Amino acid sequence: MNTNSNTYTVIYSIILVVVVAAVLAFTAMTLQPKQETNVKVETISKILTTAGLYNTEMEMSNDDILRTYSENIEEAVVVNFEGEVISKMNTDEGKIEIKGQSDLKAQNDLMKKINAGDASAKSKLELPVYIFNLNGEKITVVPCYGAGLWGPIWGYLAFDKDMNTINGAVFDHKGETPGLGAEIATDWFCNNFKGKKIHNAQNEFVSIKVVKGGASEEDINGVDAISGGTITSAALEKAIDMWLRFYVPYFNTQLSQAECTCTQAAAENVETVNNVEE
C-alpha cells in the first residue's frame, strides 16, 4: 500500500484510535475496583475522623481504616422523612456499604424539592446515619451537603447521645478558594464546632450559625466564620441547617426510645427492690 496515499493515512488513523481506545478501556476497567475502594476509604476516613477514631497523623493503610470502621461502628442505617429506620447498611469489613458524594447530592436535590413543596419527594428521601461506640459512649454521625462558591461542599457532624451537642465535625470541598473558603477543611475551623449545640436554651432547633466577625464565647449555637470566606461560610451554614432539619425527626425518635428505656429500667429496679424487701 502506498504510504503516502490518503487511504493509508485514514486506515492508519483508525487503527491507532482503536488501539488507544482499547488500551484506555482496559486500563480503566482494571483500575476501577481500586478507584472505588479509594473513594470509599476516603469517605470512611472522614466519618471516622468526625467520630474521633482517626486523624491524618495516623499511619493507617486502607485495610486499617476499613477494619477500624467495621470494629467500632454499632450500626449504619438509612432513615426516611419521618425519622424511621428503613434499612441497614452492611458494616462487615469486606462488604462495607457507604453513602458517597453522589448519594448525598441526590438526597440534597430531594430536600430542595421537598422544601419547594414537592410532597412526592418525601417518600424518596433516604438519609444515612452512622452510629459508633466510643469508650462506651454512643456517637451518631450524619452528613451534610451543599453548594459552595465554586462547587459542592460537604461534611459530617458527630453528636453526643443527647442528639444536641456536637462531638466532632469534618468538612471538605471541591474547589473553594485556597486560604479563604477552602479553610472549611482545616482543623481550626472544624474544631470550632465541638461542644456547640443545635437547640437553643428553650430547646428550639436553631441549627448552627456561622457568624461573620466571630461568635461570642457564650453563643452555644454559633461558630466563627472564615475571614474572607463569607460566601462559603454562609453556604455551609445553609447546608448544615437544611440537612439537620431533616434529621431532627430521627433525633427525636432516638431520644424518645432512650427515655422509654430508662423509664422501663427504673421501673424494673423499683420492682426488684420491692421484691427483695418482701
C-alpha positions in Angstrom: 0.0 0.0 0.0 1.2 3.5 -0.8 2.1 5.0 2.5 1.7 8.5 1.0 -1.9 7.9 0.0 -5.0 9.3 1.8 -6.3 5.7 2.2 -3.3 4.6 4.1 -3.5 7.7 6.3 -7.2 7.1 7.1 -6.6 3.3 7.8 -3.6 4.1 10.0 -5.5 6.7 12.0 -8.5 4.3 12.5 -6.2 1.5 13.7 -4.3 3.9 16.0 -7.6 5.3 17.6 -9.0 1.7 18.1 -5.8 0.5 19.8 -5.5 3.5 22.0 -9.2 3.3 23.0 -8.8 -0.4 23.8 -5.8 0.3 26.0 -7.6 3.1 27.8 -10.7 1.0 28.3 -8.7 -1.9 29.6 -6.8 0.3 32.0 -10.0 1.9 33.3 -11.6 -1.4 33.9 -8.5 -2.8 35.6 -8.2 0.3 37.9 -11.9 0.7 38.6 -12.1 -1.6 41.7 -9.1 0.2 43.2 -10.5 3.6 42.5 -13.8 2.7 44.1 -12.0 1.4 47.1 -10.0 4.6 47.4 -13.2 6.7 47.2 -14.9 4.5 49.9 -11.8 4.7 52.2 -11.7 8.5 51.7 -15.3 8.8 52.8 -14.9 6.4 55.7 -11.8 8.2 56.9 -13.8 11.4 57.2 -16.6 9.6 59.1 -14.0 8.1 61.4 -12.3 11.5 61.9 -15.7 13.0 62.8 -16.3 10.3 65.4 -12.8 10.8 66.9 -11.4 7.5 65.7 -9.0 8.7 63.1 -6.8 11.7 62.1 -4.4 12.4 59.3 -1.4 11.9 61.5 -2.1 8.3 62.0 -0.3 6.0 59.6 -3.1 3.7 58.6 -3.4 1.7 55.4 -6.7 1.4 53.5 -7.2 -2.0 55.2 -6.6 -0.5 58.6 -9.2 2.2 58.0 -11.8 -0.3 56.8 -11.1 -2.5 59.8 -11.3 0.4 62.3 -14.7 1.3 60.9 -16.0 -2.2 61.0 -14.8 -2.8 64.5 -16.1 0.4 66.1 -19.4 1.0 64.3 -22.5 -0.4 66.0 -24.7 0.1 63.0 -25.2 2.1 59.9 -28.8 2.8 59.0 -30.9 4.7 56.5 -33.8 6.7 57.7 -36.8 8.3 56.0 -38.6 11.6 56.1 -40.3 10.6 59.3 -37.1 9.6 61.0 -37.8 5.9 60.8 -35.1 3.4 60.1 -36.0 1.8 56.7 -32.8 -0.2 56.0 -29.4 -1.1 57.3 -26.1 -0.8 55.6 -23.5 -3.7 55.7 -20.7 -2.9 58.1 -18.7 -6.1 57.7 -15.1 -5.3 56.8 -15.1 -6.9 53.4 -18.7 -5.7 52.4 -18.9 -2.2 53.8 -21.8 -0.2 52.4 -21.4 3.6 52.5 -23.2 6.6 51.0 -20.8 8.7 48.9 -20.9 12.1 47.5 -23.2 11.2 44.6 -25.7 9.7 47.1 -25.5 12.9 49.2 -26.1 15.1 46.1 -29.2 13.0 45.2 -30.6 13.5 48.7 -29.7 17.2 48.7 -31.8 17.6 45.4 -34.7 15.8 47.1 -34.5 18.1 50.1 -34.7 21.1 47.8 -37.8 19.7 46.1 -39.4 19.0 49.4 -38.7 22.5 50.6 -40.2 23.8 47.4 -43.4 22.0 48.1 -43.0 18.7 46.2 -44.7 16.3 48.6 -43.9 13.3 46.4 -40.2 13.7 47.1 -40.7 12.9 50.8 -41.2 9.2 50.1 -37.8 9.0 48.2 -35.7 10.6 50.9 -33.1 8.1 52.3 -30.7 9.6 54.8 -27.6 7.8 56.1 -26.8 7.6 59.8 -23.5 6.1 61.3 -23.6 5.0 65.0 -20.4 4.3 66.8 -19.4 3.2 70.3 -16.6 5.3 71.6 -15.3 4.3 75.0 -18.8 3.2 76.0 -20.5 6.4 74.7 -22.9 6.5 71.7 -21.7 8.8 68.9 -24.0 9.4 66.0 -22.6 10.8 62.7 -24.7 12.4 60.0 -23.6 14.1 56.7 -24.4 17.4 55.1 -24.0 18.6 51.5 -24.5 21.8 49.7 -23.2 24.3 47.1 -20.2 26.4 47.9 -18.8 29.4 45.9 -17.1 27.3 43.2 -18.5 23.8 43.6 -20.0 21.3 46.1 -19.2 21.4 49.8 -19.9 18.5 52.2 -19.1 17.2 55.6 -20.1 15.2 58.7 -21.3 16.1 62.2 -21.0 13.8 65.2 -23.5 14.1 68.0 -23.4 13.0 71.7 -26.2 10.8 73.0 -28.3 13.9 73.7 -28.6 14.4 69.9 -27.9 18.1 70.6 -24.3 18.5 71.4 -21.8 18.3 68.5 -18.9 16.0 69.4 -16.9 16.5 66.2 -17.1 17.9 62.7 -15.3 17.5 59.3 -15.9 19.4 56.1 -14.5 19.3 52.6 -14.9 21.0 49.3 -14.3 20.5 45.6 -12.9 23.9 44.5 -13.2 26.6 47.1 -10.6 29.4 47.1 -7.3 28.4 48.9 -6.8 30.5 52.0 -10.4 31.6 52.0 -13.4 29.3 51.5 -11.1 26.3 51.4 -10.4 26.9 55.2 -13.6 24.9 55.9 -11.5 21.8 55.6 -8.9 22.9 58.2 -8.7 21.6 61.8 -9.0 25.1 63.3 -12.4 25.7 61.6 -13.8 22.2 62.2 -12.7 22.2 65.9 -14.9 25.3 66.5 -18.0 23.1 66.2 -17.1 20.8 69.0 -19.3 21.4 72.1 -21.8 23.6 70.2 -25.5 22.8 70.3 -28.2 22.7 67.6 -31.0 23.7 70.1 -31.2 26.9 72.0 -31.8 27.4 75.7 -35.6 27.0 75.1 -34.9 23.6 73.4 -35.9 25.0 70.0 -34.0 23.8 66.9 -31.8 26.6 65.6 -29.0 24.7 63.9 -25.5 26.1 63.9 -24.8 29.7 62.9 -21.5 30.5 61.2 -21.0 34.1 62.5 -19.2 36.7 60.4 -16.8 38.5 62.7 -16.8 35.7 65.2 -19.2 34.2 67.6 -19.1 35.1 71.3 -17.9 32.5 73.9 -21.4 32.4 75.4 -23.0 31.6 72.0 -23.8 27.9 72.2 -25.2 27.8 68.7 -22.5 29.8 66.9 -19.1 29.3 65.4 -16.6 31.7 63.9 -16.9 32.3 60.1 -13.9 32.3 57.8 -12.4 35.7 57.3 -12.6 36.5 53.6 -14.7 33.4 53.0 -18.1 34.9 53.6 -19.9 33.1 50.8 -18.6 29.7 51.6 -19.3 30.2 55.3 -22.9 31.2 54.5 -23.3 28.2 52.1 -22.0 25.8 54.8 -24.4 27.2 57.4 -27.3 26.8 54.9 -26.3 23.2 54.1 -26.0 22.3 57.8 -29.3 23.9 58.6 -31.2 22.1 55.8 -29.8 18.7 56.5 -30.2 18.8 60.2 -33.8 19.8 59.9 -34.4 16.6 58.0 -32.6 14.6 60.7 -34.4 16.1 63.7 -37.3 13.6 63.4 -34.8 10.8 63.7 -33.0 12.5 66.6 -36.3 13.0 68.4 -37.3 9.3 67.8 -34.0 8.2 69.3 -34.4 10.4 72.4 -37.9 9.1 72.9 -36.7 5.5 72.7 -33.9 6.2 75.1 -36.3 7.8 77.6 -38.6 4.9 77.4 -35.7 2.5 78.0 -34.6 4.5 81.0 -38.1 4.6 82.4 -38.6 0.9 82.0 -35.2 0.2 83.6 -36.1 2.4 86.6 -39.4 0.6 87.0 -37.7 -2.8 86.9 -35.2 -1.6 89.5 -38.0 -0.5 91.8 -39.8 -3.8 91.3 -36.7 -5.7 92.2 -36.1 -3.6 95.3 -39.8 -4.2 96.4 -39.4 -8.0 95.8 -36.2 -8.0 98.0 -37.9 -6.1 100.8 -40.9 -8.5 100.8 
